[in-house]
Amino acid sequence: MKLFRKRIRGEDVVLGRYANILVDDWFKRTFGEKHSKRLLQLFLQEVIPDRDIADISYAPQEHVNPFRRKKGIRVDVECTDSDGRRFVVEMQLAPQKFFYERAVYNTSFAVQEQIPQGQQTYDFPEVYFIGVMNFALHRGGRVRYSYTIREEVTDELMTDRVKYIFLELPNSVPLWQRAEASVLDKFCYAMYMMPSLTDRPAELEAEIFKLLFDFAEIANFAPRERIKYINDMTTKRDLHNQIEYARDEGREQGREEAMKIIAQNMQDMGMSMEDIKKATGVSL
C-alpha cells in the first residue's frame, strides 16, 4: 500500500490509501462535481429506492435570502432529477444544536425555487433533504431515518412533497456484514470507515462502490489536490486537539468562550464562516 508523507510544522504527516471524504471540500469533490455525477445518482437511488432517479443535474449551492438582513445559505450538494425533484445533500461532521431545524430552513429555499413567478398553484415537485451524519442520535439503531409532515394524532400525511432523510453513519458498522444489510448500509460503512481501509472489501463489488473508492483513493488525486488534502488533514487534526482541549478547559473557563477563540483562529486561517460554524457550533 502506498503511503503519502509530507513534513508540516516540523512533523511527518502520513496518510493511508484513501481520503477522509466526509470533510468539507472532499465531500463536495466526491459527490458535487461533474465527474461524480454518476456516483451521486446511484447514491440517491439507494437513499430513495421507491423513486426512479434516471438522471440528475447540479443546482447552485448558494441561496440568497430575498429579505434584507436575513440569513441565506450555502449547501454542500444540490441537484435536480429529470422529473424536477430537488435534492439537498448536507454533510454534518459533529452534533450541532438545532440540526433538524437547520434541515427545515435549508429545505425551504429549495421549495421556494420550485414555484415560478406567476404560477397560481402550489403544485411543486418533491424536495428531499438528505443529511449525512458522522454521528448517531439513535444508538444501536438503523442507518436511515426518514421524516415527513404528519398529523399528530392520526398520523395522516399532510403532504408528500417535502421529506427529510438522515443517514447515521456510525450505525452502519455493526450492520454492514449482516445478511439483511442493504447496499445503502454498506455504502455508509464505506464512507464512515474509508480513511482506515487499505483495500476495497470483497463484498463491495457493485458500481457504486467502485466509483466511491476510486474517488477516495489519494493516488488518483491531482498533485495540487494531494497537497491541499494533506494540509487540510493537518489543520483538522490541530483543530480537533484545540476543541478537545477547550472541552476540558470549558468546565472551568466556559466552553462557549473557548470555542469563540477557536472560531477566531479558524477565521484567521481563512476558513469560511459556514465551515467554522459546523466545526465549533458558534453562531455566525
Phi, psi and omega per residue, in radians:
M1 nan 2.285 3.140
K2 -1.403 2.269 3.078
L3 -1.846 2.620 3.133
F4 -1.968 2.207 -3.072
R5 -2.110 2.519 3.038
K6 -2.685 2.417 3.135
R7 -1.619 2.050 -3.121
I8 -2.296 2.232 3.112
R9 0.950 0.683 3.068
G10 1.403 0.093 -3.123
E11 -2.111 2.575 3.023
D12 -1.490 2.065 3.102
V13 -1.697 2.153 -3.105
V14 -2.051 2.233 3.120
L15 -2.002 2.672 3.096
G16 -1.430 -2.700 -3.051
R17 -1.382 -0.643 -3.018
Y18 -2.010 2.603 -3.110
A19 -1.465 2.778 2.989
N20 -1.426 1.707 -3.032
I21 -1.449 0.057 -3.139
L22 -1.578 -0.060 -3.096
V23 -1.647 2.115 3.027
D24 0.273 -1.709 -3.030
D25 -1.030 -0.514 -3.039
W26 -1.441 -0.458 2.967
F27 -1.184 -0.761 3.129
K28 -1.159 -0.640 3.101
R29 -1.119 -0.618 -3.087
T30 -1.333 -0.625 -3.025
F31 -2.089 -0.306 -2.928
G32 -1.956 0.260 -3.141
E33 -2.080 2.882 -3.041
K34 -0.985 -0.681 -3.091
H35 -1.204 -0.316 -3.092
S36 -1.808 0.231 -3.101
K37 -1.007 -0.759 -3.126
R38 -1.115 -0.725 3.128
L39 -1.096 -0.776 3.130
L40 -1.081 -0.719 3.120
Q41 -1.067 -0.810 3.130
L42 -1.125 -0.682 3.119
F43 -1.090 -0.837 -3.140
L44 -1.097 -0.616 3.127
Q45 -1.128 -0.613 3.103
E46 -1.306 -0.619 3.135
V47 -1.211 -0.638 -3.083
I48 -2.192 1.263 -3.006
P49 -1.190 -0.309 -3.116
D50 -1.497 0.080 3.082
R51 -2.139 2.428 3.088
D52 -1.539 1.892 -3.115
I53 -1.743 1.543 -2.973
A54 -1.308 -0.619 -3.108
D55 -2.746 2.751 3.125
I56 -2.398 2.736 2.994
S57 -2.389 2.453 -3.085
Y58 -1.274 2.509 3.097
A59 -1.948 2.837 3.113
P60 -1.014 2.520 -3.122
Q61 -1.545 -0.322 -3.069
E62 -1.846 2.381 -3.128
H63 -2.265 2.177 -3.126
V64 -1.644 2.285 3.086
N65 -1.297 2.218 -3.110
P66 -1.201 -0.256 -3.140
F67 -1.622 2.254 -3.126
R68 -1.028 2.452 3.098
R69 1.133 0.231 3.060
K70 -1.853 2.597 -2.962
K71 -1.217 2.229 2.911
G72 -1.551 -3.078 -3.121
I73 -2.455 2.777 2.945
R74 -2.315 2.052 -3.085
V75 -1.672 2.873 -3.127
D76 -1.251 -0.912 -3.129
V77 -2.517 2.393 3.060
E78 -2.497 2.444 -3.130
C79 -2.674 2.921 3.020
T80 -2.172 2.694 3.062
D81 -1.789 -3.101 -3.049
S82 -1.169 -0.284 3.100
D83 -1.677 0.077 3.095
G84 1.559 -0.044 3.109
R85 -1.127 2.489 -3.094
R86 -1.903 2.404 -3.122
F87 -2.215 2.156 3.063
V88 -1.921 2.064 -3.085
V89 -1.991 2.087 -3.096
E90 -2.148 2.357 3.056
M91 -1.728 2.302 3.110
Q92 -2.197 2.009 -3.036
L93 -1.365 -0.631 -3.047
A94 -2.376 2.714 3.111
P95 -0.977 2.445 -3.122
Q96 -2.408 2.386 3.103
K97 -1.099 2.404 3.118
F98 1.166 0.521 3.127
F99 -1.110 -0.724 3.106
Y100 -1.108 -0.717 3.129
E101 -1.132 -0.644 3.077
R102 -1.082 -0.668 3.110
A103 -1.074 -0.745 3.126
V104 -1.108 -0.784 -3.113
Y105 -1.095 -0.830 -3.119
N106 -1.100 -0.654 -3.136
T107 -1.177 -0.488 -3.104
S108 -1.075 -0.557 3.121
F109 -1.186 -0.732 3.125
A110 -1.131 -0.588 3.097
V111 -1.174 -0.852 -3.108
Q112 -1.031 -0.685 -3.058
E113 -1.319 -0.129 3.114
Q114 -1.408 -0.349 -3.030
I115 -1.829 1.943 -3.139
P116 -1.134 2.648 3.081
Q117 -1.085 2.326 -3.134
G118 1.668 -0.253 3.109
Q119 -1.224 2.291 -3.033
Q120 -1.523 -0.403 -3.117
T121 -1.783 2.888 3.104
Y122 -1.908 0.658 3.120
D123 -1.546 1.709 -3.102
F124 -2.159 2.683 3.118
P125 -1.082 2.837 -3.130
E126 -1.088 2.542 3.068
V127 -2.134 2.233 -3.134
Y128 -2.040 2.298 2.925
F129 -1.798 2.203 3.139
I130 -2.097 1.904 3.140
G131 -1.710 2.023 3.082
V132 -1.634 1.995 -2.945
M133 -1.961 2.193 3.114
N134 -1.478 0.401 -3.135
F135 -2.642 2.910 -3.112
A136 -2.096 2.291 3.017
L137 -1.667 -0.335 3.126
H138 -2.018 1.650 -3.053
R139 -1.165 2.312 3.105
G140 1.224 0.267 -3.092
G141 -1.704 -2.790 3.128
R142 -1.482 3.125 -3.121
V143 -1.516 -0.775 -2.997
R144 -1.744 2.212 3.055
Y145 -2.177 2.283 -3.047
S146 -2.154 2.400 -3.096
Y147 -2.252 2.489 3.014
T148 -2.300 -3.140 3.133
I149 -1.728 2.015 -3.021
R150 -2.334 2.787 3.083
E151 -1.228 2.453 -2.964
E152 -1.149 -0.665 -3.046
V153 -1.643 -0.858 -3.034
T154 -1.539 -0.223 -3.070
D155 1.158 0.340 3.104
E156 -1.177 2.329 3.142
L157 -1.252 2.174 3.134
M158 -1.377 -0.766 3.094
T159 -2.696 2.578 3.088
D160 -1.818 0.231 -3.042
R161 -1.540 -0.285 -3.136
V162 -2.241 2.173 -3.097
K163 -2.389 2.539 -3.130
Y164 -2.115 2.199 -3.136
I165 -2.193 2.288 -3.140
F166 -2.147 2.310 -3.138
L167 -1.924 1.945 -3.116
E168 -1.616 1.650 -2.967
L169 -1.021 -0.731 -3.116
P170 -1.017 -0.492 -3.126
N171 -1.217 -0.188 3.137
S172 -1.333 -0.362 -3.013
V173 -1.074 -0.866 3.119
P174 -1.367 -0.119 -3.022
L175 -1.739 -0.513 -2.785
W176 -1.145 -0.447 -3.129
Q177 -1.713 0.049 3.103
R178 -1.306 2.683 -3.098
A179 -1.056 -0.581 -3.082
E180 -1.517 0.011 -3.108
A181 -1.097 2.371 3.118
S182 -1.516 2.946 3.040
V183 -1.034 -0.652 3.132
L184 -1.137 -0.717 3.082
D185 -0.994 -0.787 -3.107
K186 -1.213 -0.646 3.129
F187 -1.151 -0.728 3.110
C188 -1.133 -0.651 3.066
Y189 -1.065 -0.802 -3.127
A190 -1.073 -0.757 3.107
M191 -1.073 -0.784 -3.052
Y192 -1.189 -0.674 -3.033
M193 -1.714 -0.018 -2.969
M194 -0.835 -0.839 -3.065
P195 -1.114 -0.390 -3.092
S196 -1.681 -0.070 -3.125
L197 -1.499 2.496 3.092
T198 -1.802 -0.327 3.098
D199 -2.628 2.821 3.039
R200 -1.309 2.124 3.133
P201 -0.954 2.513 -3.072
A202 -1.045 -0.486 -3.124
E203 -1.224 -0.299 -3.028
L204 -1.785 1.333 -3.011
E205 -1.819 -0.290 -3.045
A206 -1.141 2.861 -3.101
E207 -0.965 -0.693 -3.084
I208 -1.046 -0.618 -3.138
F209 -1.357 -0.686 3.118
K210 -1.051 -0.743 3.115
L211 -1.140 -0.784 -3.113
L212 -1.035 -0.860 -3.105
F213 -1.196 -0.559 3.103
D214 -1.142 -0.770 3.133
F215 -1.184 -0.522 -3.071
A216 -1.490 -0.254 -3.074
E217 -1.268 2.110 -3.037
I218 -1.104 -0.541 3.122
A219 -1.076 -0.395 3.141
N220 -1.529 -0.113 3.115
F221 -1.245 2.566 2.960
A222 -1.145 2.684 -3.106
P223 -0.897 -0.734 3.136
R224 -1.157 -0.680 3.109
E225 -1.098 -0.722 -3.112
R226 -1.088 -0.784 3.122
I227 -1.108 -0.774 3.132
K228 -1.094 -0.709 -3.133
Y229 -1.088 -0.786 3.132
I230 -1.062 -0.769 3.108
N231 -1.101 -0.722 3.136
D232 -1.095 -0.735 -3.123
M233 -1.188 -0.601 3.086
T234 -1.164 -0.761 3.099
T235 -1.110 -0.724 3.131
K236 -1.059 -0.745 3.135
R237 -1.120 -0.751 3.129
D238 -1.079 -0.752 -3.138
L239 -1.172 -0.660 3.091
H240 -1.045 -0.758 3.125
N241 -1.110 -0.696 3.117
Q242 -1.118 -0.765 -3.109
I243 -1.136 -0.750 3.115
E244 -1.093 -0.702 3.092
Y245 -1.113 -0.735 3.137
A246 -1.091 -0.635 3.125
R247 -1.121 -0.716 3.117
D248 -1.184 -0.824 -3.131
E249 -1.200 -0.459 -3.070
G250 -1.061 -0.387 3.122
R251 -1.133 -0.457 -3.113
E252 -1.874 -0.670 -2.989
Q253 -1.792 -0.259 -3.102
G254 1.816 1.929 -3.066
R255 -1.088 -0.690 -3.085
E256 -1.079 -0.730 -3.137
E257 -1.152 -0.679 3.112
A258 -1.132 -0.692 3.130
M259 -1.153 -0.576 3.093
K260 -1.112 -0.671 3.118
I261 -1.143 -0.756 3.108
I262 -1.098 -0.740 3.128
A263 -1.041 -0.696 3.111
Q264 -1.136 -0.692 3.094
N265 -1.092 -0.711 3.131
M266 -1.145 -0.668 3.100
Q267 -1.132 -0.686 3.100
D268 -1.113 -0.474 3.098
M269 -1.353 -0.134 3.126
G270 1.634 0.189 3.139
M271 -1.299 2.644 -3.114
S272 -1.243 2.725 -3.124
M273 -1.099 -0.644 -3.128
E274 -1.156 -0.718 3.109
D275 -1.154 -0.645 3.104
I276 -1.105 -0.738 3.138
K277 -1.094 -0.751 -3.133
K278 -1.061 -0.724 -3.038
A279 -1.345 -0.614 -3.012
T280 -1.905 -0.407 -3.054
G281 1.440 -0.017 3.114
V282 -1.296 2.393 -3.096
S283 -1.210 2.669 3.094
L284 -1.064 nan nan
